[in-house]
């Protein structure tokens, strides 16, 4: 594995970002290994050769008493508190100390390894720990990971005997620094000595174990990673595959089954190309998933290990100003979203997930962006099955000191500098790209990688910082376009990096943050902006954010700020302008639903730009969008 090394400030030397070749997990025996690499780990699943136990439920919970210590405990936690997993801990308890806590928190429970696993290898896996996680087995540190939205795990076979109980502790730290993604700063208040976390991004810094925790087993010889890339030639689908396995004997056998369970193709070997005649394509709104079965088969034809991967066959291309899926022009309709609900915070919730997708279908939305971090893997799998297209985004948000809570700040410091966003930040950023692509590379719903949201791409140092990053993304995955969401301050005249990317994604708030309430002026500014981009680049344009804060139930005869009528008027104005430009290939309203933010005079119980309230009740704009997306953009009404 190659870990990026700090090279000093940005201008000294270009950073060479390479793809790590190590495919093995950090298994920490006597302490954490150097570096922080979460490699391509297959999502745990139950098969005839693998077993899976959910560790979700109520865990003992305690805050760290010493802010500088990651483990101020030995043995069982002495606490009366219990916290649900998965959920962010902040809003669970009626306790401001917990809600506002900055630093380490601890989850603990007892776990029994099944007796039947005595011949297996077994792992503990956390799907996410926001933002720095450590896993302990009976007080032994076995895994460590920085990055709040991607999984990490540890092989604990040598530490716990099958049939025995062990104490599992997961420590979680929510602190953000200028060397993390997203970045932030921890300060100590002078009057009280209280630690507070500040950050530039405009959503609440929820913390804890917001996704599932698993105990799972695999055979000693097992499949470690699968990569599939698909193409189409006429009516024949192509699956280019690679399987990584720990194999001392036996062979890799591949079988592809259609949705009826009929075997349509087979292959052998750790890599190759499979042809699927009369292929059923994965289409937006019409998902079709084959089952890709990879197995290790022994000399006696016994299956040693098997893994099943849902696989959609489709192509993605950018040609001029067109975004093509299966060689057909695709127009994005939908939203930027958040993993955010009351009480749970960012905790994954299956009921909300299914309901949100129901609302997407009801509105005629065909896509969403995982703003501003990788979402739970269950959401990605559900998007695959539902035929919803995804722009998949890293947690690189807040890389701009010129904005706060969406608005411009006065006299901002330089973003790219040795003591703020620097090479160490970029190392963390590159790692977040690796982990996102390694985790989500096989999802047919994912059609584009977004490597950042609203960075200061207009500032000195931006190009030096960003130049290697889209190259890294393409090196990891040459099959998908790469983009970033451009902030309004980085206009077509001021932006310095958009030529490095395949698709122009713009976040614009004419009529809200600028030209406030002056919709005629806002419309003229939007037209000028889009003219500028289309004249400068021959690339597709997706408006990845536009909208207005709206208080549900606030109505006015005239479309005044914060009213439902104003939200309808401003969206309608944007749509008029979009329809004038052939280069427009999509519109994602900000936001799907209201969501929580840090407290501030510009935020009344969070960001209210949602088309739905936080509990998913529609505002008037939802009906406007439903009419447009089902009747006009999606072509059901001539």
MOFENWO-V770558 format. One record per pair of residues at least 6 apart in sequence whose C-alpha atoms are under 7 Angstrom apart, sorted by the first residue. I is the first residue (numbers start at 1). J is the second residue. Records with the same first field share a line. If there is no record, write none. Layout:
BEGIN
I=J + J
END
This chain:
BEGIN
1=20 + 21 + 22
2=20
3=35
4=427
6=423 + 424
7=13 + 423
8=423
9=418 + 422 + 423
10=422 + 423 + 461 + 464 + 465
11=464
15=468
16=468
17=468 + 472
18=472
19=476
23=39 + 40
24=39
25=38 + 39
26=143 + 154
27=142 + 143 + 154 + 155
28=141 + 142 + 143
29=141 + 142
31=141 + 142
32=143 + 144
36=145 + 146
38=152 + 435
39=435 + 438
40=225 + 438 + 439
41=224 + 225 + 439
42=224 + 225
44=52 + 216
45=52
46=52
47=306 + 307
49=218 + 219 + 304 + 305 + 306
50=217 + 218
51=216 + 217
52=215 + 216 + 217
53=214 + 215 + 216
54=213 + 214 + 215
55=213 + 214 + 215
56=85 + 86 + 212 + 213
57=84 + 85
58=82 + 83 + 84 + 85
59=82 + 83 + 84 + 107 + 108 + 109
60=79 + 81 + 82 + 83 + 107 + 108 + 109
61=79 + 81 + 82 + 83 + 106 + 107 + 108
62=79 + 81 + 105 + 106 + 107
63=104 + 105 + 106
64=72 + 104 + 105
66=72
67=103 + 104
70=104
74=139
75=139
83=89
85=209 + 210 + 211 + 212
86=209 + 210 + 211 + 212 + 347 + 348
87=208 + 209 + 210 + 211 + 344 + 345 + 346 + 347 + 348
88=206 + 207 + 208 + 209 + 210 + 344 + 345 + 346 + 347
89=207 + 208
90=98 + 99 + 206 + 207
91=99 + 343 + 344 + 345
92=343
102=174 + 175 + 195 + 196 + 197
103=173 + 174 + 175
104=171 + 172 + 173 + 174
105=171 + 172 + 173
106=169 + 170 + 171 + 172
107=169 + 170 + 171
108=168 + 169 + 170
109=167 + 168 + 169
110=165 + 166 + 167 + 168
111=165 + 166 + 167 + 168
112=163 + 164 + 165 + 166
113=162 + 163 + 164 + 165
114=162 + 163
115=162 + 163
117=162
118=162
120=217 + 218 + 219 + 220
121=157 + 217 + 218 + 219 + 220
122=155 + 156 + 157 + 216 + 217 + 218
123=153 + 154 + 155 + 156 + 215 + 216 + 217
124=153 + 154 + 155 + 214 + 215 + 216
125=152 + 153 + 154 + 213 + 214 + 215
126=151 + 152 + 153 + 212 + 213 + 214
127=150 + 151 + 152 + 211 + 212 + 213
128=148 + 149 + 150 + 151 + 209 + 210 + 211
129=148 + 149 + 172 + 208 + 209 + 210
130=147 + 148 + 149 + 172 + 173 + 174 + 207 + 208 + 209
131=146 + 147 + 148 + 172 + 173 + 174 + 175
132=145 + 146 + 147 + 148 + 172 + 173 + 174
133=144 + 145 + 146 + 170 + 171 + 172 + 173
134=141 + 143 + 144 + 145 + 170 + 171 + 172
135=141 + 142 + 143 + 144 + 169 + 170 + 171
136=142 + 168 + 169 + 170
137=166 + 167 + 168 + 169
138=166 + 167 + 168
142=154
143=153 + 154
145=152
147=181
149=373 + 374
150=435
160=166
172=208
174=207
175=186 + 197
176=183 + 184 + 185 + 186
177=183 + 184 + 185 + 186
178=184 + 185 + 420 + 421 + 425
179=424 + 425 + 428
180=425 + 428
181=395 + 396 + 428 + 429
182=395 + 396 + 397 + 398
183=199 + 398
184=198 + 199 + 200
185=197 + 198 + 199
186=195 + 196 + 197 + 198
187=195 + 196 + 197
188=194 + 195 + 196
189=195
200=398 + 401 + 404
201=397 + 398 + 405
202=405 + 406 + 597
203=596 + 597 + 598
204=596 + 597 + 598
206=345 + 346
210=346 + 347 + 348
211=347 + 348
219=305
221=246 + 247
222=245 + 246 + 247 + 305
223=244 + 245 + 246 + 305
224=244 + 245
225=243 + 244 + 245
226=242 + 243 + 244
227=241 + 242 + 243 + 442
228=239 + 240 + 241 + 242 + 442
229=239 + 240 + 241
230=238 + 239 + 240 + 313 + 314 + 315
231=237 + 238 + 239 + 313 + 314 + 315
232=238
235=277 + 278 + 279
236=275 + 276 + 277 + 278 + 279
237=275 + 276 + 277 + 279 + 313
238=273 + 274 + 275 + 276
239=273 + 274 + 275
240=272 + 273 + 274
241=271 + 272 + 273
242=270 + 271 + 272
243=270 + 271
244=270
249=298
250=296 + 297 + 298 + 299
251=269 + 296 + 297 + 298
252=268 + 269 + 270 + 294 + 295 + 296 + 297
253=267 + 268 + 269 + 294 + 295 + 296 + 297
254=266 + 267 + 268 + 293 + 294 + 295
255=263 + 265 + 266 + 267 + 292 + 293 + 294
256=263 + 264 + 265 + 266 + 290 + 291 + 292 + 293
257=263 + 264 + 290 + 291 + 292
258=264 + 290 + 291
259=289 + 290
264=276
265=274 + 276
267=274
280=288
281=288 + 312 + 313 + 314
282=288 + 289 + 312 + 313 + 314
283=387
284=366 + 387 + 388 + 389
285=366 + 386 + 387 + 388
286=387
287=384 + 385 + 386 + 387
288=312
289=310 + 311 + 312
290=310 + 311 + 312
291=308 + 309 + 310 + 311
292=308 + 309 + 310 + 311
293=306 + 307 + 308 + 309
294=306 + 307 + 308
295=303 + 305 + 306 + 307
296=303 + 304 + 305 + 306
297=303 + 304
298=304
311=444
312=444
314=326
315=325 + 326
316=324 + 325 + 326 + 447 + 480
317=323 + 324 + 325
318=324
320=538 + 539 + 540
321=538 + 539 + 540 + 583
322=329 + 540 + 585
323=329 + 330 + 540 + 585
324=330
330=585
331=585 + 586
332=366 + 367 + 585 + 586 + 587
333=365 + 366 + 367 + 586 + 587 + 588 + 629
334=365 + 366 + 367 + 368 + 587 + 588 + 589
335=368 + 369 + 588 + 589 + 590 + 591 + 592
336=368 + 369 + 370 + 371 + 544 + 545 + 588 + 589 + 590 + 591 + 592
337=368 + 369 + 370 + 371 + 591 + 592
338=371
339=346
340=346 + 595
341=614
348=376
353=379
363=625 + 626 + 629 + 630
364=626 + 629 + 630
365=629
366=388 + 389
367=388 + 389 + 390
368=389 + 390 + 391
369=390 + 391 + 392 + 393
370=391 + 392 + 393
371=393
372=393 + 394 + 395 + 397 + 453
373=393 + 394 + 395
374=392 + 393 + 394 + 395 + 436
383=389 + 445
384=443 + 444 + 445
387=445
388=445
389=445 + 446 + 447
390=445 + 446 + 447
391=446 + 447 + 448 + 449 + 450
392=446 + 448 + 449 + 450
393=449 + 450 + 451 + 452
394=432 + 433 + 436 + 450 + 451 + 452
396=429 + 451 + 452 + 453
397=452 + 453 + 454 + 455
398=455
399=415 + 455 + 456
400=415 + 455 + 456
401=412 + 413 + 414 + 415
402=408 + 409 + 412
403=409
407=513
415=421 + 456
416=422 + 461 + 462
426=465
430=469
433=451 + 473
447=480
448=480 + 481 + 482
449=481 + 482 + 483
450=482 + 483 + 484
451=483 + 484
452=484 + 485
453=484 + 485 + 486
454=485 + 486 + 487
455=487
456=462
457=490 + 495 + 496 + 497
458=490 + 494 + 495 + 496
462=496
463=496 + 497
470=482 + 501
481=502
482=501 + 502 + 503
483=501 + 502 + 503 + 504 + 505
484=505
485=505 + 506 + 507 + 544
486=505 + 506 + 507
487=506 + 507
488=507 + 508
492=532 + 533
498=504
502=539
503=539 + 540 + 541
504=539 + 540 + 541 + 542
505=541 + 542 + 543 + 544
506=542 + 543 + 544 + 545
507=543 + 544 + 545 + 546
508=545 + 546
509=546 + 547
510=522 + 526
511=517 + 518 + 519 + 522
512=548
515=521 + 522
517=561
519=570
523=573
527=577
534=583
539=583
540=583 + 584 + 585
541=583 + 584 + 585 + 586
542=584 + 585 + 586 + 587
543=586 + 587 + 588
544=587 + 588 + 589
545=588 + 589 + 590
546=589 + 590
547=567 + 570 + 571 + 589 + 590 + 609
548=567 + 609
549=562 + 607 + 608 + 609
550=562 + 563 + 564 + 567 + 608 + 609
551=562 + 563 + 564 + 608
552=564 + 619
554=563 + 564
555=563 + 564 + 565
556=563 + 565
559=565 + 566
560=566
564=619 + 620
567=621
568=620 + 621 + 624
578=584
590=609 + 610
591=609 + 610 + 611
592=610 + 611 + 612
593=610 + 611 + 612 + 613 + 614 + 616
594=607 + 608 + 609 + 610 + 612 + 613 + 614
595=606 + 607 + 608 + 614
596=605 + 606 + 607
597=606 + 607
611=618 + 619 + 621 + 622
612=618 + 619
630=636
631=637
END
